[in-house]
Every structure is written in C-alpha cells, then in structure tokens.
Amino acid sequence: IQRARQLLAETNLSMQEIAEACGYTSYTYLGNVFKKETGISPGRYRKQAQAHRIGQMGS
C-alpha cells in the first residue's frame, strides 16, 4: 500500500497500472485494500496528495 500511495501521489498512472506495479492483478481489489488500510479511496488520496503538492509549490 505504501508503494501505491507513492505512485498515486507522484504519477498520473492509472489505477490498473498502479495495481500491476504493486503486484495486484485487479485494480478493484487494490482499491478495496487501499481504502481499508487508509480510510479513503485511492482517487480521493490522489486528489489530496496533488492538492498538498500544489500548496507546497505555492509556499
């Protein structure tokens, strides 16, 4: 899940590409595991991470 977090925050890879890079055969399964571990969906995590990154660039 840590690798998925990194890829979501730092790349524009699709969920399927991230799932494959993390060893999951299904992006749906990765999404379920991700939400269980982090409490938020991968899409929401990506949006928050990107907003945080943009906020840091403006500082």
Biopython code that builds the backbone (N, CA, C, O; Angstrom):
import numpy as np
from Bio.PDB.StructureBuilder import StructureBuilder

atoms = [
    (1, "ILE", "N", (0.840, -1.193, 0.000)),
    (1, "ILE", "CA", (0.000, 0.000, 0.000)),
    (1, "ILE", "C", (0.880, 1.250, 0.000)),
    (1, "ILE", "O", (0.508, 2.268, -0.584)),
    (2, "GLN", "N", (2.030, 1.181, 0.642)),
    (2, "GLN", "CA", (2.933, 2.336, 0.651)),
    (2, "GLN", "C", (3.358, 2.695, -0.776)),
    (2, "GLN", "O", (3.398, 3.870, -1.141)),
    (3, "ARG", "N", (3.671, 1.684, -1.571)),
    (3, "ARG", "CA", (4.061, 1.927, -2.972)),
    (3, "ARG", "C", (2.889, 2.522, -3.750)),
    (3, "ARG", "O", (3.082, 3.427, -4.561)),
    (4, "ALA", "N", (1.698, 2.031, -3.516)),
    (4, "ALA", "CA", (0.514, 2.579, -4.182)),
    (4, "ALA", "C", (0.330, 4.044, -3.799)),
    (4, "ALA", "O", (0.014, 4.870, -4.655)),
    (5, "ARG", "N", (0.522, 4.374, -2.530)),
    (5, "ARG", "CA", (0.421, 5.774, -2.092)),
    (5, "ARG", "C", (1.410, 6.651, -2.853)),
    (5, "ARG", "O", (1.068, 7.733, -3.329)),
    (6, "GLN", "N", (2.641, 6.160, -2.955)),
    (6, "GLN", "CA", (3.675, 6.925, -3.649)),
    (6, "GLN", "C", (3.297, 7.146, -5.114)),
    (6, "GLN", "O", (3.399, 8.262, -5.625)),
    (7, "LEU", "N", (2.865, 6.092, -5.779)),
    (7, "LEU", "CA", (2.513, 6.204, -7.195)),
    (7, "LEU", "C", (1.297, 7.104, -7.400)),
    (7, "LEU", "O", (1.248, 7.867, -8.365)),
    (8, "LEU", "N", (0.332, 7.020, -6.513)),
    (8, "LEU", "CA", (-0.844, 7.888, -6.619)),
    (8, "LEU", "C", (-0.449, 9.350, -6.460)),
    (8, "LEU", "O", (-0.960, 10.216, -7.170)),
    (9, "ALA", "N", (0.455, 9.621, -5.537)),
    (9, "ALA", "CA", (0.842, 10.995, -5.240)),
    (9, "ALA", "C", (1.780, 11.583, -6.288)),
    (9, "ALA", "O", (1.736, 12.784, -6.555)),
    (10, "GLU", "N", (2.631, 10.744, -6.884)),
    (10, "GLU", "CA", (3.716, 11.266, -7.705)),
    (10, "GLU", "C", (3.576, 11.016, -9.196)),
    (10, "GLU", "O", (4.374, 11.529, -9.981)),
    (11, "THR", "N", (2.576, 10.236, -9.606)),
    (11, "THR", "CA", (2.432, 9.923, -11.029)),
    (11, "THR", "C", (0.989, 10.122, -11.476)),
    (11, "THR", "O", (0.090, 10.353, -10.668)),
    (12, "ASN", "N", (0.803, 10.027, -12.767)),
    (12, "ASN", "CA", (-0.542, 10.047, -13.343)),
    (12, "ASN", "C", (-0.926, 8.666, -13.872)),
    (12, "ASN", "O", (-1.796, 8.545, -14.735)),
    (13, "LEU", "N", (-0.274, 7.627, -13.351)),
    (13, "LEU", "CA", (-0.593, 6.266, -13.775)),
    (13, "LEU", "C", (-2.042, 5.935, -13.440)),
    (13, "LEU", "O", (-2.599, 6.435, -12.463)),
    (14, "SER", "N", (-2.632, 5.093, -14.258)),
    (14, "SER", "CA", (-3.999, 4.640, -13.988)),
    (14, "SER", "C", (-3.989, 3.683, -12.801)),
    (14, "SER", "O", (-2.941, 3.167, -12.412)),
    (15, "MET", "N", (-5.162, 3.454, -12.236)),
    (15, "MET", "CA", (-5.269, 2.509, -11.127)),
    (15, "MET", "C", (-4.836, 1.113, -11.563)),
    (15, "MET", "O", (-4.215, 0.395, -10.779)),
    (16, "GLN", "N", (-5.146, 0.716, -12.785)),
    (16, "GLN", "CA", (-4.722, -0.603, -13.271)),
    (16, "GLN", "C", (-3.199, -0.683, -13.321)),
    (16, "GLN", "O", (-2.617, -1.690, -12.916)),
    (17, "GLU", "N", (-2.550, 0.371, -13.816)),
    (17, "GLU", "CA", (-1.088, 0.378, -13.879)),
    (17, "GLU", "C", (-0.475, 0.339, -12.478)),
    (17, "GLU", "O", (0.522, -0.347, -12.252)),
    (18, "ILE", "N", (-1.069, 1.070, -11.549)),
    (18, "ILE", "CA", (-0.578, 1.074, -10.171)),
    (18, "ILE", "C", (-0.782, -0.300, -9.542)),
    (18, "ILE", "O", (0.104, -0.810, -8.857)),
    (19, "ALA", "N", (-1.936, -0.891, -9.772)),
    (19, "ALA", "CA", (-2.201, -2.230, -9.236)),
    (19, "ALA", "C", (-1.151, -3.217, -9.732)),
    (19, "ALA", "O", (-0.603, -3.991, -8.946)),
    (20, "GLU", "N", (-0.872, -3.193, -11.016)),
    (20, "GLU", "CA", (0.115, -4.106, -11.590)),
    (20, "GLU", "C", (1.503, -3.840, -11.023)),
    (20, "GLU", "O", (2.242, -4.781, -10.732)),
    (21, "ALA", "N", (1.869, -2.569, -10.862)),
    (21, "ALA", "CA", (3.179, -2.213, -10.315)),
    (21, "ALA", "C", (3.335, -2.668, -8.867)),
    (21, "ALA", "O", (4.449, -2.899, -8.398)),
    (22, "CYS", "N", (2.224, -2.794, -8.172)),
    (22, "CYS", "CA", (2.236, -3.199, -6.758)),
    (22, "CYS", "C", (1.969, -4.687, -6.571)),
    (22, "CYS", "O", (1.890, -5.167, -5.440)),
    (23, "GLY", "N", (1.831, -5.417, -7.672)),
    (23, "GLY", "CA", (1.652, -6.860, -7.584)),
    (23, "GLY", "C", (0.216, -7.336, -7.459)),
    (23, "GLY", "O", (-0.022, -8.502, -7.143)),
    (24, "TYR", "N", (-0.742, -6.457, -7.701)),
    (24, "TYR", "CA", (-2.158, -6.838, -7.658)),
    (24, "TYR", "C", (-2.634, -7.118, -9.078)),
    (24, "TYR", "O", (-2.237, -6.426, -10.016)),
    (25, "THR", "N", (-3.470, -8.114, -9.235)),
    (25, "THR", "CA", (-3.994, -8.424, -10.568)),
    (25, "THR", "C", (-5.247, -7.628, -10.877)),
    (25, "THR", "O", (-5.660, -7.533, -12.032)),
    (26, "SER", "N", (-5.854, -7.055, -9.844)),
    (26, "SER", "CA", (-7.104, -6.323, -10.020)),
    (26, "SER", "C", (-7.014, -4.958, -9.358)),
    (26, "SER", "O", (-6.678, -4.856, -8.178)),
    (27, "TYR", "N", (-7.313, -3.916, -10.111)),
    (27, "TYR", "CA", (-7.313, -2.586, -9.514)),
    (27, "TYR", "C", (-8.471, -2.426, -8.533)),
    (27, "TYR", "O", (-8.396, -1.622, -7.603)),
    (28, "THR", "N", (-9.539, -3.192, -8.741)),
    (28, "THR", "CA", (-10.664, -3.147, -7.807)),
    (28, "THR", "C", (-10.237, -3.679, -6.442)),
    (28, "THR", "O", (-10.569, -3.100, -5.408)),
    (29, "TYR", "N", (-9.507, -4.774, -6.450)),
    (29, "TYR", "CA", (-9.028, -5.342, -5.191)),
    (29, "TYR", "C", (-8.055, -4.382, -4.508)),
    (29, "TYR", "O", (-8.134, -4.174, -3.297)),
    (30, "LEU", "N", (-7.144, -3.803, -5.274)),
    (30, "LEU", "CA", (-6.227, -2.811, -4.702)),
    (30, "LEU", "C", (-7.015, -1.669, -4.077)),
    (30, "LEU", "O", (-6.691, -1.226, -2.975)),
    (31, "GLY", "N", (-8.037, -1.192, -4.761)),
    (31, "GLY", "CA", (-8.859, -0.105, -4.229)),
    (31, "GLY", "C", (-9.506, -0.476, -2.906)),
    (31, "GLY", "O", (-9.558, 0.338, -1.984)),
    (32, "ASN", "N", (-9.998, -1.704, -2.812)),
    (32, "ASN", "CA", (-10.620, -2.168, -1.566)),
    (32, "ASN", "C", (-9.604, -2.253, -0.434)),
    (32, "ASN", "O", (-9.875, -1.812, 0.683)),
    (33, "VAL", "N", (-8.440, -2.819, -0.721)),
    (33, "VAL", "CA", (-7.390, -2.932, 0.293)),
    (33, "VAL", "C", (-6.901, -1.541, 0.689)),
    (33, "VAL", "O", (-6.700, -1.262, 1.870)),
    (34, "PHE", "N", (-6.713, -0.679, -0.293)),
    (34, "PHE", "CA", (-6.234, 0.677, -0.033)),
    (34, "PHE", "C", (-7.190, 1.413, 0.900)),
    (34, "PHE", "O", (-6.764, 2.043, 1.868)),
    (35, "LYS", "N", (-8.473, 1.330, 0.604)),
    (35, "LYS", "CA", (-9.462, 2.026, 1.434)),
    (35, "LYS", "C", (-9.509, 1.443, 2.843)),
    (35, "LYS", "O", (-9.654, 2.182, 3.817)),
    (36, "LYS", "N", (-9.389, 0.137, 2.954)),
    (36, "LYS", "CA", (-9.396, -0.499, 4.273)),
    (36, "LYS", "C", (-8.188, -0.044, 5.093)),
    (36, "LYS", "O", (-8.309, 0.193, 6.295)),
    (37, "GLU", "N", (-7.031, 0.080, 4.452)),
    (37, "GLU", "CA", (-5.801, 0.444, 5.155)),
    (37, "GLU", "C", (-5.707, 1.936, 5.466)),
    (37, "GLU", "O", (-5.185, 2.320, 6.513)),
    (38, "THR", "N", (-6.210, 2.777, 4.565)),
    (38, "THR", "CA", (-6.017, 4.227, 4.717)),
    (38, "THR", "C", (-7.266, 4.971, 5.152)),
    (38, "THR", "O", (-7.183, 6.079, 5.683)),
    (39, "GLY", "N", (-8.422, 4.367, 4.929)),
    (39, "GLY", "CA", (-9.673, 5.021, 5.282)),
    (39, "GLY", "C", (-10.248, 5.900, 4.188)),
    (39, "GLY", "O", (-11.334, 6.457, 4.346)),
    (40, "ILE", "N", (-9.526, 6.029, 3.074)),
    (40, "ILE", "CA", (-10.038, 6.810, 1.941)),
    (40, "ILE", "C", (-9.771, 6.058, 0.641)),
    (40, "ILE", "O", (-8.910, 5.180, 0.578)),
    (41, "SER", "N", (-10.522, 6.417, -0.390)),
    (41, "SER", "CA", (-10.355, 5.761, -1.683)),
    (41, "SER", "C", (-9.060, 6.232, -2.347)),
    (41, "SER", "O", (-8.553, 7.306, -2.023)),
    (42, "PRO", "N", (-8.527, 5.439, -3.268)),
    (42, "PRO", "CA", (-7.331, 5.862, -3.986)),
    (42, "PRO", "C", (-7.523, 7.184, -4.734)),
    (42, "PRO", "O", (-6.615, 8.014, -4.774)),
    (43, "GLY", "N", (-8.696, 7.377, -5.322)),
    (43, "GLY", "CA", (-8.963, 8.624, -6.050)),
    (43, "GLY", "C", (-8.923, 9.835, -5.142)),
    (43, "GLY", "O", (-8.351, 10.867, -5.493)),
    (44, "ARG", "N", (-9.526, 9.709, -3.984)),
    (44, "ARG", "CA", (-9.510, 10.816, -3.020)),
    (44, "ARG", "C", (-8.084, 11.055, -2.506)),
    (44, "ARG", "O", (-7.663, 12.199, -2.336)),
    (45, "TYR", "N", (-7.353, 9.972, -2.263)),
    (45, "TYR", "CA", (-5.968, 10.105, -1.806)),
    (45, "TYR", "C", (-5.153, 10.869, -2.842)),
    (45, "TYR", "O", (-4.390, 11.770, -2.492)),
    (46, "ARG", "N", (-5.313, 10.513, -4.120)),
    (46, "ARG", "CA", (-4.565, 11.192, -5.181)),
    (46, "ARG", "C", (-4.907, 12.677, -5.221)),
    (46, "ARG", "O", (-4.011, 13.514, -5.331)),
    (47, "LYS", "N", (-6.183, 13.008, -5.134)),
    (47, "LYS", "CA", (-6.590, 14.415, -5.157)),
    (47, "LYS", "C", (-5.994, 15.177, -3.984)),
    (47, "LYS", "O", (-5.504, 16.293, -4.152)),
    (48, "GLN", "N", (-6.032, 14.583, -2.800)),
    (48, "GLN", "CA", (-5.478, 15.242, -1.615)),
    (48, "GLN", "C", (-3.968, 15.405, -1.740)),
    (48, "GLN", "O", (-3.431, 16.458, -1.395)),
    (49, "ALA", "N", (-3.284, 14.391, -2.222)),
    (49, "ALA", "CA", (-1.835, 14.446, -2.371)),
    (49, "ALA", "C", (-1.441, 15.500, -3.398)),
    (49, "ALA", "O", (-0.480, 16.240, -3.189)),
    (50, "GLN", "N", (-2.171, 15.574, -4.498)),
    (50, "GLN", "CA", (-1.864, 16.567, -5.523)),
    (50, "GLN", "C", (-2.150, 17.969, -5.025)),
    (50, "GLN", "O", (-1.382, 18.889, -5.307)),
    (51, "ALA", "N", (-3.235, 18.155, -4.293)),
    (51, "ALA", "CA", (-3.555, 19.470, -3.732)),
    (51, "ALA", "C", (-2.480, 19.887, -2.738)),
    (51, "ALA", "O", (-2.088, 21.053, -2.700)),
    (52, "HIS", "N", (-2.006, 18.950, -1.941)),
    (52, "HIS", "CA", (-0.955, 19.239, -0.965)),
    (52, "HIS", "C", (0.332, 19.628, -1.684)),
    (52, "HIS", "O", (1.018, 20.565, -1.276)),
    (53, "ARG", "N", (0.659, 18.901, -2.763)),
    (53, "ARG", "CA", (1.870, 19.189, -3.534)),
    (53, "ARG", "C", (1.788, 20.568, -4.167)),
    (53, "ARG", "O", (2.769, 21.311, -4.163)),
    (54, "ILE", "N", (0.633, 20.914, -4.710)),
    (54, "ILE", "CA", (0.446, 22.235, -5.316)),
    (54, "ILE", "C", (0.558, 23.318, -4.251)),
    (54, "ILE", "O", (1.151, 24.369, -4.495)),
    (55, "GLY", "N", (-0.002, 23.069, -3.081)),
    (55, "GLY", "CA", (0.086, 24.018, -1.979)),
    (55, "GLY", "C", (1.517, 24.258, -1.546)),
    (55, "GLY", "O", (1.880, 25.383, -1.201)),
    (56, "GLN", "N", (2.337, 23.213, -1.559)),
    (56, "GLN", "CA", (3.739, 23.360, -1.185)),
    (56, "GLN", "C", (4.505, 24.158, -2.230)),
    (56, "GLN", "O", (5.415, 24.912, -1.886)),
    (57, "MET", "N", (4.153, 24.004, -3.488)),
    (57, "MET", "CA", (4.834, 24.742, -4.551)),
    (57, "MET", "C", (4.542, 26.226, -4.443)),
    (57, "MET", "O", (5.385, 27.048, -4.802)),
    (58, "GLY", "N", (3.375, 26.579, -3.961)),
    (58, "GLY", "CA", (2.989, 27.976, -3.836)),
    (58, "GLY", "C", (3.588, 28.660, -2.624)),
    (58, "GLY", "O", (3.522, 29.883, -2.510)),
    (59, "SER", "N", (4.173, 27.887, -1.715)),
    (59, "SER", "CA", (4.736, 28.452, -0.482)),
    (59, "SER", "C", (6.127, 28.976, -0.695)),
    (59, "SER", "O", (6.745, 29.484, 0.241)),
]
sb = StructureBuilder()
sb.init_structure("model")
sb.init_model(0)
sb.init_chain("A")
sb.init_seg("    ")
for serial, (resi, resn, name, xyz) in enumerate(atoms, 1):
    if name == "N":
        sb.init_residue(resn, " ", resi, " ")
    sb.init_atom(name, np.array(xyz, "f"), 0.0, 1.0, " ", f" {name:<3s}", serial, name[0])
structure = sb.get_structure()
